[in-house]
Amino acid sequence: MYYKKHYVDGGACIVGICDSNLIGMTIADANASITISGDFFLGTSASDEEIVSLLTNEDNITLVGNHCVTLAIENGFVDESSCIRIHNELYAQIMRY
């Protein structure tokens, strides 16, 4: 998996996390389309444990890919019913305030 942190005005951090095999791909179906661009997602390669730490500590996270989203579900960060599937890949967002 890869993650990349993006800092915006006011110091807020947006984190993109994706499965490694999806970088550079566009996944689409009749309802949605997303391009998994290196600009947003390709930063640091990370283990499951590192991703769980990010999920614990960050407040605005976009996840794309079956592995990382399942990891978020299994560790209680995302409810499976709130995820969507785009062309056989899971997608989820976490926003805490």
N, C-alpha and C positions, 0 to 999 in steps of 0.2 A: 504494500500500500504506500501511497504518497500523501503528504499533506503540505499545505502552504498557508502561511499566515499573511493576512493583509490588514494593515493598520489604516484606519480612516480618521477623519477629523474628530477631535475630541478624545483620541486615544483608543477608540473602540477597535476590537480585533474581529475580523471575519476569517474563519478557517475553512478551507476546502480540503476534503479528504476523499480519495478515490482508490479503487482497486488498480493495481499497477498495469494490468492488461488493457485498461480502458483509455489510457493517455492518448490523445490525438484522435480519438474516435468520436463520431456522432451517432448517438442512439436515438431512434425515433419509432413511434407507432402512430396510430390514427389520432391519439389524444395529446401527445407531447413529443418534444424533441429537445435534446440537450447535447451540446458539444463539450466534451471533456478536454478542455484546452490546457496545454502546459502552462500558459500564463496564469491560470487560476489554481490549478491542482499540482503541478510538478514543482515540488520544492525539496522536501526531505523524505527519503525512504524510511519507513517506520514499521516496527514490529506491532503485534497485537497489543502488547503491554503499553507501548508508547501511545498508541491510538486511544486506549482506554484512559490514559492519563490526560490526553487532550480533551476527551469527552467529559471528563470530570471537571476540568479547570476552565474551559472556554465557554462562552455564552452564545455565540452565533456560528453555527457549523452547518455546512452543506456536505452531505455524504452521497456518493454515487458508486454503486457496485454491490454485488451480492455479499461479498466477504465483509466489507467494512460496515454495511448496514446491518447484517446479521450479528456482527460483533456488538454493535450498539443496542440491538434488541436483546441479545442474550445477557448483556450487562445492565439492563434496566434503564437505558438512556432514551430509548425510543419505543413506543408501542407499535407493534406490527400493523395495527389497523390504521395508523397514521402515515404509513409508507405508501408510495405508489410504485408501480412497476412500469418501466419504459422498455419495451422490446427485450423482455426477459432479464432486465437489470433492475435492482431495487434502488430507490431514491428516497432520501429523507432529509429533513431540516430540523435543526434544534435551535430554538431561540429562547433564551432565558433573560428575564429582566429583574 
